[in-house]
Amino acid sequence: MRKSMKTVLSTVAMVLFASVAFAADGGAVGPVSAWATACGMAFAAGLCGLGQGMGLKAACEGTARNPEAGGKLTVTLILGLAFIESLAIYALVVNLILLFVKPLGA
């Protein structure tokens, strides 16, 4: 129940921020579009940081329980952290597109 509630709230937040960014006028960057992209990036960076912290916590607990598996856990952890960081970079690219390009044409 808790996981589905988080998913629903996250989806609603993303839809609200995207609609505000798409509603901005074309030529110049308006304050609404700037605020929407700033909130979107803050939301994405915060959740990616939370995911990285949870992954690091789990890897540390796994190494503490089974020290022989430390090497395999380290490789998996670094790969997982790279994937999570790429999500933050994708969010940055999407936010920059929303900020500087007319998303729906003229």
C-alpha positions as CSV (number, residue, x, y, z in Angstrom):
1,M,0.0,0.0,0.0
2,R,2.7,2.4,1.0
3,K,4.7,1.8,-2.2
4,S,1.8,2.3,-4.5
5,M,0.9,5.5,-2.6
6,K,4.5,6.8,-3.2
7,T,4.2,5.9,-6.9
8,V,0.9,7.7,-7.3
9,L,2.1,10.8,-5.5
10,S,5.3,10.9,-7.6
11,T,3.4,10.5,-10.8
12,V,1.0,13.3,-9.9
13,A,3.9,15.6,-9.0
14,M,5.7,14.9,-12.3
15,V,2.5,15.5,-14.3
16,L,1.8,18.8,-12.5
17,F,5.4,20.1,-13.0
18,A,5.4,19.1,-16.7
19,S,2.1,20.8,-17.4
20,V,3.3,24.0,-15.9
21,A,6.5,23.8,-18.0
22,F,4.6,23.1,-21.2
23,A,2.2,25.9,-20.6
24,A,5.0,28.5,-20.7
25,D,5.0,31.0,-23.6
26,G,7.4,30.5,-26.4
27,G,10.1,33.1,-26.9
28,A,11.6,34.0,-23.6
29,V,12.0,31.8,-20.5
30,G,9.2,32.8,-18.2
31,P,9.3,32.6,-14.5
32,V,6.8,29.8,-14.4
33,S,8.8,27.6,-16.7
34,A,12.0,28.4,-14.8
35,W,10.3,27.5,-11.5
36,A,8.9,24.3,-12.9
37,T,12.2,23.1,-14.3
38,A,14.0,24.0,-11.0
39,C,11.4,22.1,-9.0
40,G,11.6,19.1,-11.4
41,M,15.4,19.0,-11.1
42,A,15.2,19.3,-7.4
43,F,12.7,16.5,-7.2
44,A,14.8,14.3,-9.5
45,A,18.1,15.0,-7.7
46,G,16.5,14.4,-4.3
47,L,15.1,11.1,-5.3
48,C,18.3,10.0,-7.0
49,G,20.2,10.9,-3.9
50,L,17.8,8.9,-1.8
51,G,18.2,5.9,-4.0
52,Q,22.0,6.1,-3.9
53,G,21.9,6.3,-0.1
54,M,19.6,3.3,0.2
55,G,21.9,1.3,-2.2
56,L,25.0,2.2,-0.3
57,K,23.3,1.2,3.0
58,A,22.3,-2.1,1.6
59,A,25.8,-2.8,0.2
60,C,27.4,-1.9,3.6
61,E,24.9,-4.2,5.4
62,G,25.6,-7.0,2.9
63,T,29.4,-6.6,3.3
64,A,29.0,-6.6,7.1
65,R,27.0,-9.9,7.0
66,N,29.2,-11.6,4.5
67,P,32.7,-10.1,4.1
68,E,33.8,-12.6,1.5
69,A,31.2,-11.2,-0.9
70,G,32.5,-7.7,-0.6
71,G,34.2,-7.6,-4.0
72,K,31.0,-8.7,-5.9
73,L,28.9,-6.3,-3.9
74,T,31.3,-3.4,-4.7
75,V,31.1,-4.1,-8.4
76,T,27.3,-4.3,-8.3
77,L,27.1,-1.2,-6.1
78,I,29.2,0.9,-8.5
79,L,27.2,-0.2,-11.5
80,G,23.9,0.5,-9.7
81,L,25.1,4.0,-8.6
82,A,26.1,4.7,-12.2
83,F,22.6,3.8,-13.4
84,I,21.0,6.0,-10.8
85,E,23.3,8.9,-11.6
86,S,22.3,8.5,-15.3
87,L,18.7,9.0,-14.3
88,A,19.6,12.4,-12.8
89,I,21.5,13.3,-16.0
90,Y,18.4,12.4,-18.1
91,A,16.3,14.5,-15.8
92,L,18.7,17.4,-16.3
93,V,18.5,17.0,-20.1
94,V,14.7,16.9,-20.1
95,N,14.6,20.0,-17.8
96,L,17.0,21.9,-20.1
97,I,14.9,21.0,-23.1
98,L,11.8,22.3,-21.3
99,L,13.6,25.4,-20.4
100,F,15.2,26.4,-23.7
101,V,13.2,24.7,-26.5
102,K,9.6,25.1,-27.4
103,P,8.3,21.6,-26.6
104,L,5.1,21.7,-28.6
105,G,6.1,23.9,-31.5
106,A,4.8,27.4,-32.3
